[in-house]
Amino acid sequence: MAVGAPSLSAARMGLRFLSTNKDLPGGYTDAVSFRQALSMGLAPDAGLFMPERIPVFTTSQLEGLRQAPYATVAAAVLDLFLGDELGPSVISSICQDAYNFPVPLEPCTPDAPLTGQASRAQPGAGNSTFILRLDQGPTASFKDFAARFMARAMERLCERDLTVLVATSGDTGSAVGAAFAGMKGARVYILYPAHGVSDVQRQQLDRCGDNVTALAIDGTFDDCQALAKQAFALSHDDTLSPLARIGLTSANSINIGRVLPQVAYHVYAWLQTGAPVMLIPSGNFGNALGAEIARRMGLPFQRIIVAVNSNDAFPAYLQSGIYRKVSPSKECISNAMNVGHPSNLARFIHLYGGIMDKEGLIHQMPDLAGMRRDLWSVSISDEETIAAMRRAWQGTMPGLPKGTLLEPHGAVGIAALEQYRELYGPCNAVVLETAHPAKFPEAMEKALGHAPRPPEALERMMRRPARVRRMANDIESLIAELTRP
Ligand SMILES: *Cc1c(COP(=O)(O)O)cnc(C)c1O
């Protein structure tokens, strides 16, 4: 555990991390190491940690990675941020161990150039659609990418037992639970909305491992997130709280240890395709933030498209310049994106020179013109989502071959791409498919009339014993659960 403990020797001090609230009155102005930021989760001023600067790839570094396997690309990305602090060999071994599953990229247009020479030479040319399937990890969602790196980093860096608390709208919880399952000295608690996840997601959440307890709440995902934030605040600020003793660690996308590994697949996608447009189905914006950071590392993305469901706070903000969170958040079939106030938005605002606090209040305006130049965002309804799934399957979605299987989150991305092309014309684009279709059998049935079989890893998980408790939606109940002997 790093807070207050002697840190690594000065020679191993790397990039520092700062709170997004540091310039507000009472802001936390310390520059902390990755190890400190990782174990603190949230900064003491309720801000989010961000790297003090974004390292940039040289052309030859990128060139050297062109044919590299995923784990190598991930290690190269993380090395630029964390190499000085963790050492390249530690990063490399964590990545080799964490990324032991395929990362398939489907060229959806028959003539799509997979190594991207043509499109790299003329980034504007072409109209190919690539689908990057991030669903081959142990819990079949892209959350595995971040969770598996973060769990291994915490295991190596934290010197005392860990109590990890994570609020989830579906996939984060199981990815984090599975990443820590069986890890000695780690206890994990997952808060989830009892009625806000699919049956498959629930079964996964309840069955991560013996050291992982699911807490099902009568409330929304926003309630879960608010409870987790309250618990972290108590454990940091209130020395009398029983939570101060156990030292909580956050594994939500607010933890910088979740953000950095999510940069890597955007880099990987570009290396493979040269496509200048990235389509990100988004909820808490951790994934989109990964793309934004990749762009700032030197990847020539023309547009990062933040595709949301009916929770449209961000597209409305880009359009009007006025931010209003959606409260309560809307229930959509792409349920991992049912977020009324994206927790990573403060980091975007920070990167564009603004300050947004945790309530979503903007204290300093970001460069809105810059955001509008680099980003585009659109809200996709459930009807449009279902229609996109159906048309992709039937072969009537331009650019996708018949039989393309999309689950609701990826379908939001595809539908957004279609609208983007209508407005801005043809472009080569990568759409992230963020989960395996078998995780959403009800939605698949509704759209296609059938549901695909779960992958083997998912079936294995479903056979484990359940470990779940129902919990009232209040902080006292949460404290009682977390401090249970
Ligand atoms: C978490 C999740 C998202 C949203 O990702 P953010 O990083 O929170 O924007 C999209 N799709 C699936 C399947 C998810 O689990």
The ligand as an SDF file (V2000), in Angstrom:
LIG
                    3D

 15 15  0  0  0  0  0  0  0  0999 V2000
  -18.6300   -0.7750  -19.9470 C   0  0  0  0  0  0  0  0  0  0  0  0
  -19.1680   -1.0730  -21.2540 C   0  0  0  0  0  0  0  0  0  0  0  0
  -19.3390   -0.0760  -22.2210 C   0  0  0  0  0  0  0  0  0  0  0  0
  -19.0650    1.3810  -21.9280 C   0  0  0  0  0  0  0  0  0  0  0  0
  -17.7040    1.6180  -21.7250 O   0  0  0  0  0  0  0  0  0  0  0  0
  -17.2030    2.9610  -21.0000 P   0  0  0  0  0  0  0  0  0  0  0  0
  -15.7490    2.8420  -20.9390 O   0  0  0  0  0  0  0  0  0  0  0  0
  -17.8460    2.9660  -19.6430 O   0  0  0  0  0  0  0  0  0  0  0  0
  -17.6890    4.0850  -21.8300 O   0  0  0  0  0  0  0  0  0  0  0  0
  -19.7740   -0.4400  -23.4690 C   0  0  0  0  0  0  0  0  0  0  0  0
  -20.0700   -1.7290  -23.7520 N   0  0  0  0  0  0  0  0  0  0  0  0
  -19.9420   -2.7190  -22.8600 C   0  0  0  0  0  0  0  0  0  0  0  0
  -20.3040   -4.0900  -23.2260 C   0  0  0  0  0  0  0  0  0  0  0  0
  -19.4850   -2.4300  -21.5890 C   0  0  0  0  0  0  0  0  0  0  0  0
  -19.3500   -3.4110  -20.6930 O   0  0  0  0  0  0  0  0  0  0  0  0
  1  2  1  0
  2  3  1  0
  2 14  2  0
  3  4  1  0
  3 10  2  0
  4  5  1  0
  5  6  1  0
  6  7  2  0
  6  8  1  0
  6  9  1  0
 10 11  1  0
 11 12  2  0
 12 13  1  0
 12 14  1  0
 14 15  1  0
M  END
$$$$
